[in-house]
């Protein structure tokens, strides 16, 4: 399995009356880029916002470190740092 960053675009009528294209990114784990595209299109937010894919990046190395995916079961372990928390980092 490989890690893919999916770069999406969409128009949101709640933001500037939908005049400008908005963008976002999310990650997908898949066997290949074709499967990554399919999995991205199955994402509920992708569907609800009528998003399209602007690009897909396969991530194998990040800052000189190899990405190694290991299947886990259990609870989500994501740690988020808010704007204010990041701003305070020195």
C-alpha positions as MATLAB code, in Angstrom:
seq = 'XXXXXXXXXXXXXXXXXXXXXXXXXXXXXXXXXXXXXXXXXXXXXXXXXXXXXXXXXXXXXXXXXXXXXXXXXXXXXXXXXXXXXXXXXX';
ca = [
       0.000    0.000    0.000;
       1.107    3.538   -0.748;
       0.263    6.962    0.665;
      -1.194    9.560   -1.702;
      -1.917   13.231   -1.179;
      -5.025   14.220   -3.113;
      -5.192   17.912   -4.102;
      -8.799   18.890   -4.735;
     -10.617   21.926   -6.055;
     -14.223   22.979   -5.635;
     -16.582   25.918   -5.788;
     -18.501   26.696   -2.620;
     -21.515   28.983   -2.956;
     -21.140   29.923    0.733;
     -17.703   31.453    0.053;
     -17.715   34.536   -2.173;
     -20.915   33.258   -3.835;
     -18.883   30.447   -5.387;
     -16.949   32.884   -7.583;
     -13.469   31.569   -6.726;
     -12.225   28.018   -6.714;
     -11.296   26.730   -3.258;
      -8.659   24.042   -2.686;
      -7.910   21.388   -0.133;
      -5.783   18.311    0.435;
      -6.394   14.940    2.004;
      -4.582   11.642    2.245;
      -5.566    8.276    0.802;
      -3.947    4.864    1.208;
      -4.199    2.700   -1.914;
      -2.346    0.102   -3.992;
      -1.825    2.450   -6.956;
      -2.755    5.887   -8.277;
      -5.876    4.599  -10.047;
      -7.198    3.135   -6.807;
      -6.266    6.347   -4.982;
      -8.409    8.315   -7.429;
     -11.326    5.939   -6.894;
     -10.980    6.102   -3.104;
     -10.812    9.903   -3.188;
     -14.038   10.078   -5.156;
     -15.720    7.874   -2.515;
     -14.932   10.420    0.231;
     -18.181   11.881    1.595;
     -16.860   15.468    1.744;
     -15.500   15.117   -1.811;
     -18.971   14.127   -2.989;
     -20.902   16.679   -0.896;
     -18.766   19.595   -2.115;
     -18.788   18.337   -5.726;
     -14.988   18.386   -5.726;
     -12.657   17.537   -8.574;
      -9.089   16.270   -8.399;
      -6.431   18.790   -9.429;
      -3.516   16.483   -8.726;
      -2.314   13.391   -6.914;
       1.084   13.027   -5.269;
       2.502    9.635   -4.292;
       4.491   10.076   -1.087;
       7.441    7.702   -0.684;
      10.053   10.027    0.850;
       9.493   13.088    3.045;
      12.505   15.185    4.129;
      14.797   12.233    3.551;
      12.612    9.765    5.473;
      10.930    6.822    3.765;
       7.190    6.538    4.293;
       6.392    3.076    5.639;
       2.704    2.256    6.116;
       1.774   -0.274    8.782;
      -1.804   -1.529    9.103;
      -3.170   -0.800   12.584;
      -6.457   -1.430   14.301;
      -7.699    0.682   17.152;
      -8.341    4.300   17.922;
      -7.316    7.319   15.919;
      -4.034    8.812   17.147;
      -3.990   12.108   15.261;
      -2.649   15.122   17.128;
      -3.770   18.534   15.903;
      -2.086   21.835   16.770;
      -4.219   24.961   16.473;
      -3.185   28.216   14.842;
      -2.578   29.781   18.265;
      -0.527   26.784   19.505;
       1.703   26.830   16.423;
       2.117   30.593   16.633;
       3.489   30.252   20.190;
       6.196   27.765   19.175;
       9.635   29.352   19.252;
];
